[in-house]
Amino acid sequence: MPVQFLPPTIFPLFETNGRFKKIIALAFVLAIGFLLVILSCALFYNWWPLLVVTIYILAPIPNALCRKCGGENDIDSEYNSGVFDAGHFITGMFIVSGFCLPFVLAHAEVITVPAMIMSVAGGILVYGTIISYIHFFSDNYRDF
């Protein structure tokens, strides 16, 4: 008699086109990214690289606000207003700032070079996770 380790009701959870496995993998990579940023602070006794985390938190806010303020329900859905462009621009500024802030801090000798490397690697993992999540789970598809 074969031994079942999981009850049969859990198996359909794993058969949803791999969505469950993708979410777990993305959460794991996101946790590693945040761990690298926190370790870049803790190992070198300098908490300035933690400013990058505030930029991670602030980065998606302009897009969310501009999506709500823009004319998403307009008749012409292909229309991109200046509000959307401003949201994308400000989000881009936050992303570039989050990526480059450790370089500036290392150049000013506020943090060490290994802390900069760990902080940048953590930022790449965090931003890569966000982009991968949007790529895998966005519902913006067209039938044409």
Sequence and secondary structure as in RCSB ss.txt:
>XXXX:A:sequence
MPVQFLPPTIFPLFETNGRFKKIIALAFVLAIGFLLVILSCALFYNWWPLLVVTIYILAPIPNALCRKCGGENDI
DSEYNSGVFDAGHFITGMFIVSGFCLPFVLAHAEVITVPAMIMSVAGGILVYGTIISYIHFFSDNYRDF
>XXXX:A:secstr
    SS TTTHHHHTSTTHHHHHHHHHHHHHHHHHHHHHHHHTTT  GGGHHHHHHHHTTHHHHHHHHHS TTSS
 TT   HHHHHHHHHHHHHHHHHHHHHHHHHHTTSS HHHHHHHHHHHHHHHHHHHHHHHHH       
